[in-house]
């Protein structure tokens, strides 16, 4: 693993789960970890409920947009966290992969998306503790 670990969060649309995870890790890591997110089939924009529930905790995602997953992003990462990208996520030997089974927030009301956000936050904090102490 590199001196500054690099984490890539991947989901299908890169409009919800992976965006929340990346923003939460960036927030908590405060520069101790490099963070990226991408999707195997990116949406046109972020999920509005995701924007709302992240804004509630002081994290503004309004300037972000879904990004397409690339082999280069996977190769650069020390840890790849998948969230339902299935077979679309390339696998490279020597990479550490984690698969977080999380409900897709697409079409869910903010109350349900808050529960997903809080679950992601717990997982992100545990990952950060492992990577950066």
N, C-alpha and C positions, 0 to 999 in steps of 0.2 A: 504494500500500500504506500502511496506517495506521502510526503511530509504533510501536505494538506489533503486529506481524503476528499475524493470527488464522488458524489452520489447522484445518480440519475433515477428519477421517478417516471414510470411509464404507465399510462392507461390508454384506452382506445382513442378517446377524443381529445385528451389533454385539455379538457374544459372544466374539470371538477376535481376529482381525487388527487391526481398528480400535481395539479396546480396548488391545491391546498397544502399538500405535503411539502412541496418545494418551498413555498412561502413560509410555512411554519419552521422548517429546518433552517432556512436563511435567518429568520427572526431569532431563533434560540441559539444558533451557532455563532452569530456575530462575527463572521469571518473565519472561524476555525475549520469550516468545511466548505468546499465549492459545491454548488447545487445547480442541477438542471432538471428540466422536465420535458417530456415529449409524448406524442401519441402516435399510434400505428395508423390511425385514420383521423387526423385532427379536424375538429369542428371549426366553424367560422368565427365563433366567439366563445368567451367563457360563459358558463351557466350563471344566469342572474342571481339565483338563490345562493350560489357559492360566493359571488361578489358581496352580497348582503351579509352573510354570516361571518365572512372574514373581516369585513369592515367593522362589524360589531366588536371585534377584539383588537381593533386598531391596525389591521393589515389591509392595505389598499391594493387590490389586484386590478384596478380599472385600466392600467396602462399595459397589462399583459395580454398576450394573444396565444392561442394554441400553436404549438410547433410540431413539425413532422419528425418522427423518430428516424435517426440515421445510424448507420453502422459505426460511423466515427464517434458519435456520442456514446454508444455502448462501449467501444474500445477505450475511450478516454476515462470511463468511470471505474472506480474501485469497487463500488457497490451499485448494483442495479436492483431497484425495488419495483416489481411489477404489480399491477392492480387490475388484473383482468385483460391484459393485452393478448393473452393466449399464444398461439403459434406465431403471431406477427413479430414478437420480440426476438431478435437474433441472439443466439447463445454463443459465447466465446469461451474457450477453455481458460481457466485461471481467474475468471471473474467470479465475484461473490454475488449470488442472486438471492433475493428474498421475494416471496410472493405473499402480499398482504391481501387477504380476501376481505373486500370491503364492498358494501352496497354502492351501486352507481347512483349518484345524486340526481341524474337527469330526470326531470319531471317531478321531483319531490318538492314538497313545501319546505320553507326555511326551518321549521321545527325539526323535521327529519334530517335535514342537511346539517344542522347543528350537532346532532348525535354522531354523524359521520365525521365531521370536523374534529370533535372531541376525541373520538377513537383514533383518528390519524395523529392528533397532537400527542397522545400518550405513546404511540408507537414511535413517533419522531423523536421524542425526548429520550426514550430508551435507546434508540439507535445512536443518537448524539452522545449519550453517556458512554456507549461502547466505543465509538470512534474517536472521541476527543476528550473523554474523561470529565 
